Amino acid sequence: MAFVHHYPFDFKLLNDKGEDEFYLEDKIGFVNLAITNSSGSLVEIKKNQDDGYHFALKFRPGTLNSANGQEQNTSGWKISSPETAEDDGSMVVKMTYNGDTLQVKNAETLNIKFSLNIDGRLGTRSTNVLLLDNVSSLRKPRQINWTIINHRGRPFMP
C-alpha cells in the first residue's frame, strides 16, 4: 500500500498499435498517454490549476525536436509545445485539462492522444520519460523506459 500512496498515478506512452514504443517515420508521430489512477480512491482534476498544468512529460535532452513543436488541443486537454527546462536542458510537455471537474475513479485510465516530434538524429534508442503530477498532494514524478525505433529508409538491409 505504501508504493501506491507515494505514486498515485501510473502511465504508459503507447503508439497507434497499443505498443509502448515509438516508430520514427517520415510522418508526424502520434502517442497516446495513458494515465491510470492507482491511488485506491477517487481523484478530481479541476479546471485551471494554480501552477498552469495538471500533468507534464519530461524527456531527456535530445529526445524531442523542439523546432516544430506547437500547442495542441485534444479531448478537453491543452498540450503545450515542448519547453526546455532551465535546470538540466530536458524538454517538458505540459497538459492542462480545460473542461469541468474531471472525476477519475480508482483504476480508471485517462487517454490523451497528441503528436510528438521526436529528434531522429540519434536513431534507435531507449530513453527515460518522467510523468510530473501536479494533481495529487504528493507531486512525485513517475518514470518509465521508452523505446524509439527508426523506421526511416529501407525496411531491409540490401
Contact map, one row per residue, 1 for C-alpha under 8 A:
11111000000000000000000000000000000000000000000000000000000000000000000000000000000000000000000000000000000000000000000000000000000000000000000000000000000000
11111100000000000000000000000000000000000000000000000000000000000000000000000000000000000000000000000000000000000000000000000000000000000000000000000000000000
11111110000000000000000000000000000000000000000000000000000000000000000000000000000000000000000000000000000000000000000000000000000000000000000000000000000000
11111111000000000000000000000000000001110000000000000000000000000000000000000000000000000000000000000000000000000000000000000000000000000000000000000000000000
11111111000000000000000000000000000000100000000000000000000000000000000000000000000000000000000000000000000000000000000000000000000000000000000000000000000000
01111111000000000000000000000000000000000000000000000000000000000000000000000000000000000000000000000000000000000000000000000000000000000101000000000000000000
00111111110000000000000000000000000001100000000000000000000000000000000000000000000000000000000000000000000000000000000000000000000000000101110000000000000000
00011111110000000000000000000000000011110000000000000000000000000000000000000000000000000000000000000000000000000000000000000000000000010000000000000000000000
00000011111000000000000000000000001111100000000000000000000000000000000000000000000000000000000000000000000000000000000000000000000010000000010000000000000000
00000011111100000000000000000000001111000000000000000000000000000000000000000000000000000000000000000000000000000000000000000000000000000000010000000000000000
00000000111110000000000000000000111100000000000000000000000000000000000000000000000000000000000000000000000000000000000000000000001000000000010100000000000000
00000000011111000001000000000000111000000000000000000000000000000000000000000000000000000000000000000000000000000000000000000000000000000000000100000000000000
00000000001111100001100000000011110000000000000000000000000000000000000000000000000000000000000000000000000000000000000000000000000000000000000001000000000000
00000000000111111111110000000011110000000000000000000000000000000000000000000000000000000000000000000000000000000000000000000000000000000000000000000000000000
00000000000011111111111000000111000000000000000000000000000000000000000000000000000000000000000000000000000000000000000000000000000000000000000000000000000000
00000000000001111110000000000111000000000000000000000000000000000000000000000000000000000000000000000000000000000000000000000000000000000000000000000000000000
00000000000001111110000000000000000000000000000000000000000000000000000000000000000000000000000000000000000000000000000000000000000000000000000000000000000000
00000000000001111111000000000000000000000000000000000000000000000000000000000000000000000000000000000000000000000000000000000000000000000000000000000000000000
00000000000001111111100000000000000000000000000000000000000000000000000000000000000000000000000000000000000000000000000000000000000000000000000000000000000000
00000000000111100111110000000000000000000000000000000000000000000000000000000000000000000000000000000000000000000000000000000000000000000000000001100000000000
00000000000011100011111000000000000000000000000000000000000000000000000000000000000000000000000000000000000000000000000000000000000000000000000001111000000000
00000000000001100001111100001010000000000000000000000000000000000000000000000000000000000000000000000000000000000000000000000000000000000000000001111000000000
00000000000000100000111110001000000000000000000000000000000000000000000000000000000000000000000000000000000000000000000000000000000000000000000000011110000000
00000000000000000000011111001000000000000000000000000000000000000000000000000000000000000000000000000000000000000000010100000000000000000000000000011111000000
00000000000000000000001111111000000000000000000000000000000000000000000000000000000000000000000000000000000000000000000000000000000000000000000000000111000000
00000000000000000000000111110000000000000000000000000000000000000000000000000000000000000000000000000000000000000000000000000000000000000000000000000001000000
00000000000000000000000011111000000000000000000000000000000000000000000000000000000000000000000000000000000000000000000000000000000000000000000000000000000000
00000000000000000000000011111100000000000000000000000000000000000000000000000000000000000000000000000000000000000011100000000000000000000000000000000000000000
00000000000000000000011110111110000000000000000000000000000000000000000000000000000000000000000000000000000000000011110000000000000000000000000000000000000000
00000000000000110000000000011111000000000000000000000000000000000000000000000000000000000000000000000000000000001111000000000000000000000000000000000000000000
00000000000011110000010000001111100000000000000000000000000000000000000000000000000000000000000000000000000000001111000000000000000000000000000000000000000000
00000000000011110000000000000111110000000000000000000000000000000000000000000000000000000000000000000000000000111100000000000000000000000000000000000000000000
00000000001111000000000000000011111000000000000000000000000000000000000000000000000000000000000000000000000001111000000000000000000000000000000000000000000000
00000000001111000000000000000001111100000000000000000000000000000000000000000000000000000000000000000000000011110000000000000000000000000000000000000000000000
00000000111100000000000000000000111110000000000000000000000000000000000000000000000000000000000000000000000011100000000000000000000000000000000000000000000000
00000000111000000000000000000000011111000000000000000000000000000000000000000000000000000000000000000000001111000000000000000000000000000000000000000000000000
00000001110000000000000000000000001111110010000000000000000000000000000000000000000000000000000000000001111110000000000000000000000000000000000000000000000000
00010011110000000000000000000000000111111000000000000000000000000000000000000000000000000000000000000000011000000000000000000000000000000000000000000000000000
00011011100000000000000000000000000011111100000000000000000000000000000000000000000000000000000000000000011000000000000000000000000000000000000000000000000000
00010001000000000000000000000000000011111100000000000000000000000000000000000000000000000000000000000000011000000000000000000000000000000000000000000000000000
00000000000000000000000000000000000001111110000000000000000000000000000000000000000000000000000000000000110000000000000000000000000000000000000000000000000000
00000000000000000000000000000000000000111111000000000000000000000000000000000000000000000000000000000011110000000000000000000000000000000000000000000000000000
00000000000000000000000000000000000010001111100000000000000000000000000000000000000000000000000000000011110000000000000000000000000000010000000000000000000000
00000000000000000000000000000000000000000111110000000000000000000000000000000000000000000000000000001111000000000000000000000000000000000000000000000000000000
00000000000000000000000000000000000000000011111000000100000000000000000000000000000000000000000010001111000000000000000000000000000000100000000000000000000000
00000000000000000000000000000000000000000001111110000000000000000000000000000000000000000000000010011100000000000000000000000000000000000000000000000000000000
00000000000000000000000000000000000000000000111110000000000000000000000000000000000000000000000111111000000000000000000000000000000000000000000000000000000000
00000000000000000000000000000000000000000000011111011000000000000000000000000000000000000000000111000000000000000000000000000000000000000000000000000000000000
00000000000000000000000000000000000000000000011111111100000000000000000000000000000000000000000100000000000000000000000000000000000000000000000000000000000000
00000000000000000000000000000000000000000000000111111000000000000000000000000000000000000000000000000000000000000000000000000000000000000000000000000000000000
00000000000000000000000000000000000000000000000011111000000000000000000000000000000000000000000000000000000000000000000000000000000001000000000000000000000000
00000000000000000000000000000000000000000000000111111100000000000000000000000000000000000000000100000000000000000000000000000000000000000000000000000000000000
00000000000000000000000000000000000000000000000111111111000000000000000000000000000000000000011110000000000000000000000000000000000001000000000000000000000000
00000000000000000000000000000000000000000000100010011111000000000000000000000000000000000000011110000000000000000000000000000000000011100000000000000000000000
00000000000000000000000000000000000000000000000000001111100000000000000000000000000000000000011100000000000000000000000000000000001111100000000000000000000000
00000000000000000000000000000000000000000000000000001111110000000000000000000000000000000001111000000000000000000000000000000000001110000000000000000000000000
00000000000000000000000000000000000000000000000000000011111000000000000000000000000000000001110000000000000000000000000000000000111100000000000000000000000000
00000000000000000000000000000000000000000000000000000001111100000000000000000000000000000111100000000000000000000000000000000000111100000000000000000000000000
00000000000000000000000000000000000000000000000000000000111110110000000000000000000000000111000000000000000000000000000000000011110000000000000000000000000000
00000000000000000000000000000000000000000000000000000000011111100000000000000000000000001110000000000000000000000000000000000011100000000000000000000000000000
00000000000000000000000000000000000000000000000000000000001111110000000000000000000000001110000000000000000000000000000000000000000000000000000000000000000000
00000000000000000000000000000000000000000000000000000000000111111000000000000000000000000100000000000000000000000000001001000000000000000000000000000000000000
00000000000000000000000000000000000000000000000000000000001111111000000000000000000000000010000000000000000000000000011000000010000000000000000000000000000000
00000000000000000000000000000000000000000000000000000000001011111100000000000000010000000010000000000000000000000001111000000000000000000000000000000000000000
00000000000000000000000000000000000000000000000000000000000001111111100000000000000000000000000000000000000000000000111000000000000000000000000000000000000000
00000000000000000000000000000000000000000000000000000000000000011111100000000000111000000000000000000000000000000000100000000000000000000000000000000000000000
00000000000000000000000000000000000000000000000000000000000000001111100000000000000000000000000000000000000000000000000000000000000000000000000000000000000000
00000000000000000000000000000000000000000000000000000000000000001111110000000000000000000000000000000000000000000000100000000000000000000000000000000000000000
00000000000000000000000000000000000000000000000000000000000000001111111000000000110000000000000000000000000000000001100000000000000000000000000000000000000000
00000000000000000000000000000000000000000000000000000000000000000001111100000001110000000000000000000000000000000000000000000000000000000000000000000000000000
00000000000000000000000000000000000000000000000000000000000000000000111110000111100000000000000000000000000000000000000000000000000000000000000000000000000000
00000000000000000000000000000000000000000000000000000000000000000000011111000111100000000000000000000000000000000100000000000000000000000000000000000000000000
00000000000000000000000000000000000000000000000000000000000000000000001111111110000000000000000000000000000000000000000000000000000000000000000000000000000000
00000000000000000000000000000000000000000000000000000000000000000000000111111110000000000000000000000000000000011100000000000000000000000000000000000000000000
00000000000000000000000000000000000000000000000000000000000000000000000011111000000000000000000000000000000000010000000000000000000000000000000000000000000000
00000000000000000000000000000000000000000000000000000000000000000000000011111100000000000000000011100000000000000000000000000000000000000000000000000000000000
00000000000000000000000000000000000000000000000000000000000000000000000011111110000000000000001111100000000000010000000000000000000000000000000000000000000000
00000000000000000000000000000000000000000000000000000000000000000000001111011111000000000000001111000000000000000000000000000000000000000000000000000000000000
00000000000000000000000000000000000000000000000000000000000000000000001111001111100000000000111100000000000000000100000000000000000000000000000000000000000000
00000000000000000000000000000000000000000000000000000000000000000000011100000111111000000000111000000000000000000000000000000000000000000000000000000000000000
00000000000000000000000000000000000000000000000000000000000000000100111100000011111000000000110000000000000000000000000000000000000000000000000000000000000000
00000000000000000000000000000000000000000000000000000000000000010100110000000001111100000011110000000000000000000000000000000000000000000000000000000000000000
00000000000000000000000000000000000000000000000000000000000000000100000000000001111110000011100000000000000000000000000000000000000000000000000000000000000000
00000000000000000000000000000000000000000000000000000000000000000000000000000000011111001111000000000000000000000000000000000000000000000000000000000000000000
00000000000000000000000000000000000000000000000000000000000000000000000000000000001111111111000000000000000000000000000000000000000000000000000000000000000000
00000000000000000000000000000000000000000000000000000000000000000000000000000000000111111100000000000000000000000000000000000000000000000000000000000000000000
00000000000000000000000000000000000000000000000000000000000000000000000000000000000011111000000000000000000000000000000000000000000000000000000000000000000000
00000000000000000000000000000000000000000000000000000000000000000000000000000000000011111100000000000000000000000000000000000000000000000000000000000000000000
00000000000000000000000000000000000000000000000000000000000110000000000000000000000111111110000000000000000000000000000000000000000000000000000000000000000000
00000000000000000000000000000000000000000000000000000000011111000000000000000000000111011111000000000000000000000000000000000000000000000000000000000000000000
00000000000000000000000000000000000000000000000000000000011110110000000000000000011110001111100000000000000000000000000000000000000000000000000000000000000000
00000000000000000000000000000000000000000000000000000001111000000000000000000000011110000111110000000000000000000000000000000000000000000000000000000000000000
00000000000000000000000000000000000000000000000000000001110000000000000000000011111000000011111000000000000000000000000000000000000000000000000000000000000000
00000000000000000000000000000000000000000000000000001111100000000000000000000011110000000001111100000000000000000000000000000000000000000000000000000000000000
00000000000000000000000000000000000000000000000000001111000000000000000000001111000000000000111110000000000000000000000000000000000000000000000000000000000000
00000000000000000000000000000000000000000000001110011110000000000000000000001110000000000000011111000000000000000000000000000000000000000000000000000000000000
00000000000000000000000000000000000000000000111100001100000000000000000000011100000000000000001111100000000000000000000000000000000000000000000000000000000000
00000000000000000000000000000000000000000000001100000000000000000000000000011100000000000000000111110000000000000000000000000000000000000000000000000000000000
00000000000000000000000000000000000000000000001000000000000000000000000000011000000000000000000011111100000000000000000000000000000000000000000000000000000000
00000000000000000000000000000000000000000000011000000000000000000000000000000000000000000000000001111100000000000000000000000000000000000000000000000000000000
00000000000000000000000000000000000000000001111000000000000000000000000000000000000000000000000000111110000000000000000000000000000000000000000000000000000000
00000000000000000000000000000000000000000001110000000000000000000000000000000000000000000000000000111111000000000000000000000000000000000000000000000000000000
00000000000000000000000000000000000000000111100000000000000000000000000000000000000000000000000000001111100000000000000000000000000000000000000000000000000000
00000000000000000000000000000000000010000111100000000000000000000000000000000000000000000000000000000111110111000000000000000000000000000000000000000000000000
00000000000000000000000000000000000010001110000000000000000000000000000000000000000000000000000000000011111100000000000000000000000000000000000000000000000000
00000000000000000000000000000000000011111110000000000000000000000000000000000000000000000000000000000001111100000000000000000000000000000000000000000000000000
00000000000000000000000000000000000111110000000000000000000000000000000000000000000000000000000000000000111110000000000000000000000000000000000000000000000000
00000000000000000000000000000000000110000000000000000000000000000000000000000000000000000000000000000001111111000000000000000000000000000000000000000000000000
00000000000000000000000000000000011110000000000000000000000000000000000000000000000000000000000000000001001111100000000000000000000000000000000000000000000000
00000000000000000000000000000000111100000000000000000000000000000000000000000000000000000000000000000001000111110000000000000000000000000000000000000000000000
00000000000000000000000000000001111000000000000000000000000000000000000000000000000000000000000000000000000011111000000000000000000000000000000000000000000000
00000000000000000000000000000001110000000000000000000000000000000000000001101000000000000000000000000000000001111100000000000000000000000000000000000000000000
00000000000000000000000000000111100000000000000000000000000000000000000001000000000000000000000000000000000000111110000000000000000000000000000000000000000000
00000000000000000000000000000111000000000000000000000000000000000000000101000010000000000000000000000000000000011111000000000000000000000000000000000000000000
00000000000000000000000000011110000000000000000000000000000000000000000000000000000000000000000000000000000000001111100000000000000000000000000000000000000000
00000000000000000000000000011110000000000000000000000000000000010000100000000000000000000000000000000000000000000111110000000000000000000000000000000000000000
00000000000000000000000000011000000000000000000000000000000000011101100000000000000000000000000000000000000000000011111000000000000000000000000000000000000000
00000000000000000000000100001000000000000000000000000000000000111000000000000000000000000000000000000000000000000001111100000000000000000000000000000000000000
00000000000000000000000000000000000000000000000000000000000001111000000000000000000000000000000000000000000000000000111111000000000000000000000000000000000000
00000000000000000000000100000000000000000000000000000000000000000000000000000000000000000000000000000000000000000000011111100000000000000000000000000100000000
00000000000000000000000000000000000000000000000000000000000000000000000000000000000000000000000000000000000000000000001111100000000000000000000000000000000000
00000000000000000000000000000000000000000000000000000000000001000000000000000000000000000000000000000000000000000000001111111000000000000000000000000000000000
00000000000000000000000000000000000000000000000000000000000000000000000000000000000000000000000000000000000000000000000111111000000000000000000000011100000000
00000000000000000000000000000000000000000000000000000000000000000000000000000000000000000000000000000000000000000000000001111100000000000000000000111100000000
00000000000000000000000000000000000000000000000000000000000000000000000000000000000000000000000000000000000000000000000001111110000000000000000000111000000000
00000000000000000000000000000000000000000000000000000000000000000000000000000000000000000000000000000000000000000000000000011111000000000000000011110000000000
00000000000000000000000000000000000000000000000000000000001100100000000000000000000000000000000000000000000000000000000000001111100000000000000011110000000000
00000000000000000000000000000000000000000000000000000000001100000000000000000000000000000000000000000000000000000000000000000111110000000000001111000000000000
00000000000000000000000000000000000000000000000000000000111100000000000000000000000000000000000000000000000000000000000000000011111000000000001111000000000000
00000000000000000000000000000000000000000000000000000000111000000000000000000000000000000000000000000000000000000000000000000001111100000000111100000000000000
00000000001000000000000000000000000000000000000000000011110000000000000000000000000000000000000000000000000000000000000000000000111110000000111000000000000000
00000000000000000000000000000000000000000000000000000011110000000000000000000000000000000000000000000000000000000000000000000000011111000011110000000000000000
00000000100000000000000000000000000000000000000000000111000000000000000000000000000000000000000000000000000000000000000000000000001111110011100000000000000000
00000000000000000000000000000000000000000000000000101110000000000000000000000000000000000000000000000000000000000000000000000000000111111010000000000000000000
00000000000000000000000000000000000000000000100000000110000000000000000000000000000000000000000000000000000000000000000000000000000011111010000000000000000000
00000001000000000000000000000000000000000010000000000000000000000000000000000000000000000000000000000000000000000000000000000000000011111110000000000000000000
00000000000000000000000000000000000000000000000000000000000000000000000000000000000000000000000000000000000000000000000000000000000001111110000000000000000000
00000110000000000000000000000000000000000000000000000000000000000000000000000000000000000000000000000000000000000000000000000000000000011111000000000000000000
00000000000000000000000000000000000000000000000000000000000000000000000000000000000000000000000000000000000000000000000000000000000111111111100000000000000000
00000110000000000000000000000000000000000000000000000000000000000000000000000000000000000000000000000000000000000000000000000000000110000111110000000000000000
00000010000000000000000000000000000000000000000000000000000000000000000000000000000000000000000000000000000000000000000000000000011110000011111000000000000000
00000010111000000000000000000000000000000000000000000000000000000000000000000000000000000000000000000000000000000000000000000000011100000001111100000000000000
00000000000000000000000000000000000000000000000000000000000000000000000000000000000000000000000000000000000000000000000000000001111000000000111110000000000000
00000000001100000000000000000000000000000000000000000000000000000000000000000000000000000000000000000000000000000000000000000001110000000000011111000000000000
00000000000000000000000000000000000000000000000000000000000000000000000000000000000000000000000000000000000000000000000000000111100000000000001111100000000000
00000000000010000001110000000000000000000000000000000000000000000000000000000000000000000000000000000000000000000000000000000111100000000000000111110000000000
00000000000000000001110000000000000000000000000000000000000000000000000000000000000000000000000000000000000000000000000000011110000000000000000011111000000000
00000000000000000000111100000000000000000000000000000000000000000000000000000000000000000000000000000000000000000000000000111110000000000000000001111100000000
00000000000000000000111100000000000000000000000000000000000000000000000000000000000000000000000000000000000000000000000000111000000000000000000000111110000000
00000000000000000000001110000000000000000000000000000000000000000000000000000000000000000000000000000000000000000000000100110000000000000000000000011111000000
00000000000000000000001110000000000000000000000000000000000000000000000000000000000000000000000000000000000000000000000000000000000000000000000000001111111000
00000000000000000000000111000000000000000000000000000000000000000000000000000000000000000000000000000000000000000000000000000000000000000000000000000111111000
00000000000000000000000000000000000000000000000000000000000000000000000000000000000000000000000000000000000000000000000000000000000000000000000000000011111000
00000000000000000000000000000000000000000000000000000000000000000000000000000000000000000000000000000000000000000000000000000000000000000000000000000011111110
00000000000000000000000000000000000000000000000000000000000000000000000000000000000000000000000000000000000000000000000000000000000000000000000000000011111110
00000000000000000000000000000000000000000000000000000000000000000000000000000000000000000000000000000000000000000000000000000000000000000000000000000000011111
00000000000000000000000000000000000000000000000000000000000000000000000000000000000000000000000000000000000000000000000000000000000000000000000000000000011111
00000000000000000000000000000000000000000000000000000000000000000000000000000000000000000000000000000000000000000000000000000000000000000000000000000000000111
